[in-house]
Amino acid sequence: MFLQPISNCPALYIPDLNMLVIADLHIGIENELREYGVHASSQIKILENTILTLIKKYKPTALTILGDVKHTIPSTPYHEKKELYQFLENIQTNTEIIIVPGNHDGSIKSMIPEKIQLESSDGYKNGSIGFLHGHRWPKKEIMQGDYLFCGHTHPTIRFTDKLGYHYYESCWVKGKINSTNAIEKYAEINPELTILFFPAFNPLCGGIAVNEEGIFGPLKHLIDIKQSSFYLLDGSLIGNRIE
């Protein structure tokens, strides 16, 4: 199956399914940042306009969001609920929306338009592709597919310049299933299953330097990170180690 990561954008298009896929919007994260003294302007309109631009270009019949649509937990303020609902409603007028809930999406069913397709937090499968946030083990049928798409980790690559300063860039992580660990957890798996971790769609999210810290969450036990490849958003292949 042909998969098309969108250049310089943390999104992927699947022509065979006519579907766009993104992860980790974390709508409302600005409020938490302000509590730590970081004053960031709202990203919600920027996120909405970026998604609508992608929809206009690719004309997908569906947009799948791999969890953490909202940010604030355990309770979400009224104004955030209102912004979230309007955000999803504006996008829904242009394409169907499918949400796989993440660990920040508690009670999200009561905050979204009725026609949005809300899947189980242990993922769902469409054809040979499994869709999951990544904070839970995937359901068994997903492990029998060809691909597993995940969010949750917010993967980045840590670079060090000649002066010793560090900087980070968002990246994709593509790797194969760790058959030994997977067999211990699941009776039936596809040993050629490819796992793809999505970069966070919201640029305020920060991330994990996967070339140093690996993957977090239960899926770190299912991916062979030493045999994985890291790709920057412009498509550059970095490999699995930075010197």
C-alpha positions in Angstrom: 0.0 0.0 0.0 1.3 3.4 -0.9 1.6 5.9 2.0 2.3 9.6 1.4 3.8 11.6 4.2 3.1 15.2 3.4 6.3 17.2 3.0 7.1 19.6 5.8 3.8 18.8 7.5 3.1 16.3 10.3 0.4 14.6 8.3 0.0 11.5 6.1 -2.3 10.8 3.1 -3.4 7.3 2.2 -4.5 7.3 -1.4 -6.1 3.8 -1.3 -8.4 4.9 1.6 -8.6 8.5 0.5 -7.8 9.4 4.1 -5.7 12.0 5.9 -4.1 11.0 9.2 -2.8 13.3 12.0 -2.0 12.9 15.7 -1.8 14.9 18.9 -3.6 18.2 18.4 -3.6 19.0 22.2 -6.1 21.8 21.8 -5.9 24.0 24.9 -2.2 23.3 25.7 -1.6 27.0 25.7 -3.5 27.3 29.0 -1.1 24.9 30.7 1.9 26.6 29.3 0.7 29.9 30.8 0.7 28.3 34.2 4.5 27.8 33.8 5.0 31.4 32.7 5.2 30.6 28.9 2.8 32.9 27.1 1.8 31.3 23.8 -0.9 32.5 21.5 -3.8 30.1 20.7 -2.9 27.6 18.0 -6.5 26.5 17.3 -7.1 28.7 14.2 -3.7 27.9 12.8 -4.3 24.2 13.3 -7.8 24.5 11.7 -6.5 26.5 8.7 -3.7 24.0 8.1 -6.1 21.0 8.2 -8.6 22.7 5.9 -5.7 23.5 3.5 -4.8 19.8 3.4 -8.4 18.9 2.9 -8.8 21.3 0.0 -5.6 19.9 -1.6 -6.1 16.2 -1.1 -10.0 16.0 -1.0 -10.1 13.1 1.5 -13.3 11.4 2.4 -12.1 11.1 6.0 -9.7 12.6 8.5 -8.4 10.2 11.2 -7.0 11.8 14.4 -4.8 9.5 16.4 -5.8 10.8 19.8 -5.1 13.6 22.2 -7.5 15.9 20.4 -7.7 18.0 23.5 -5.2 18.7 26.2 -6.6 19.7 29.6 -7.2 16.8 32.0 -8.9 15.7 34.2 -11.6 18.4 33.6 -11.9 20.6 30.6 -13.0 24.3 31.0 -16.2 25.4 29.3 -14.4 27.7 26.9 -12.1 24.9 25.7 -15.1 22.6 25.2 -16.8 25.3 23.1 -13.6 26.0 21.0 -13.1 22.2 20.5 -16.7 21.7 19.4 -16.5 24.6 16.9 -13.1 23.5 15.6 -14.4 19.9 14.9 -17.6 21.2 13.4 -15.8 23.5 11.0 -13.6 20.6 9.8 -16.6 18.2 9.6 -18.3 20.3 7.1 -15.5 19.4 4.7 -14.9 15.7 5.5 -15.8 12.9 7.8 -13.8 12.8 11.1 -12.7 9.6 12.9 -11.1 9.9 16.4 -9.1 7.3 18.2 -9.1 8.6 21.8 -5.9 9.2 23.6 -5.0 9.6 27.2 -6.0 13.3 27.2 -9.4 12.6 25.7 -11.4 11.6 28.7 -15.1 12.4 28.3 -14.5 13.6 24.8 -17.7 12.0 23.6 -19.7 14.7 25.3 -17.6 17.5 23.6 -17.8 16.6 19.9 -20.5 16.8 17.2 -22.7 13.7 17.1 -21.7 12.5 13.6 -18.0 12.2 14.4 -16.9 8.5 14.4 -15.4 7.8 17.8 -13.5 4.6 18.0 -12.2 2.5 20.9 -9.0 3.7 22.7 -7.4 0.3 21.8 -7.6 1.2 18.2 -9.4 0.2 15.0 -8.5 -1.4 11.8 -9.3 -0.3 8.2 -8.0 -2.8 5.6 -4.5 -3.7 6.5 -3.8 -0.6 8.6 -4.4 -0.3 12.4 -4.9 3.1 13.9 -4.1 3.8 17.6 -3.1 6.6 19.9 -0.4 4.6 21.7 -1.1 4.8 25.4 -2.8 1.4 25.4 -2.0 -2.0 23.9 -3.6 -2.4 20.5 -6.4 -4.9 20.0 -5.3 -8.2 18.6 -6.7 -7.9 15.1 -4.5 -4.8 14.6 -1.4 -7.0 15.2 -2.3 -9.1 12.2 -2.3 -6.2 9.7 0.5 -4.7 7.7 0.8 -1.3 9.3 0.2 0.2 12.8 -0.1 4.0 13.0 0.5 5.6 16.4 0.8 9.0 18.1 1.4 9.7 21.8 5.3 9.8 21.7 5.6 13.2 19.9 8.9 12.0 18.4 11.8 14.4 17.8 15.4 14.1 16.8 18.0 15.7 19.0 20.9 17.4 17.1 24.1 18.8 18.6 26.0 21.6 16.8 29.7 22.2 16.8 29.4 24.4 19.8 27.7 21.7 21.8 24.2 23.3 21.7 21.3 21.0 21.3 18.2 21.5 19.2 15.3 19.3 18.3 13.3 18.6 15.1 10.0 16.7 14.8 10.3 13.4 13.0 8.6 10.2 11.9 9.7 6.9 13.3 9.3 3.8 11.2 10.2 0.4 12.5 9.4 -3.3 12.4 7.6 -5.3 15.1 9.7 -6.8 17.8 8.5 -10.4 17.3 9.8 -11.8 20.6 8.0 -9.3 22.7 4.9 -9.3 20.5 4.5 -13.1 20.6 4.6 -12.9 24.4 1.7 -10.5 24.3 -0.3 -11.7 21.3 -1.1 -15.2 20.0 -1.2 -14.2 16.4 0.9 -11.4 14.8 2.2 -10.4 11.4 6.0 -10.6 11.8 6.4 -8.1 9.0 4.1 -5.5 10.7 5.4 -2.0 10.3 4.9 0.5 13.1 4.8 4.3 12.2 4.9 6.9 15.0 3.5 10.3 13.9 5.0 13.6 14.9 2.7 15.8 17.0 0.5 18.1 14.8 0.5 20.9 17.4 4.0 22.6 17.3 3.6 23.6 21.0 3.7 20.0 22.2 7.4 19.4 22.5 8.5 15.8 22.3 10.8 12.9 23.1 14.2 12.7 21.5 13.8 9.2 20.2 17.4 8.9 19.0 18.4 9.1 22.7 15.3 8.2 24.8 13.5 5.8 22.5 9.7 5.4 22.5 7.5 5.8 25.6 4.3 4.0 26.5 3.5 0.3 26.0 4.5 0.2 22.3 8.2 0.6 23.3 8.0 -3.1 23.9 6.7 -3.9 20.4 9.0 -1.9 18.2 12.6 -2.7 17.5 14.0 0.8 17.9 17.5 -0.2 17.0 16.3 -1.3 13.6 14.0 1.8 13.1 14.5 4.7 10.7 13.9 8.4 11.6 12.6 10.8 9.0 12.5 14.6 9.3 9.3 16.4 8.1 11.1 17.3 4.9 11.6 13.6 4.1 15.3 13.4 5.1 16.3 10.0 6.3 18.4 10.3 9.4 18.8 6.6 10.3 18.7 5.4 13.9 21.7 7.1 15.5 23.0 10.7 15.5 26.7 11.2 16.1 
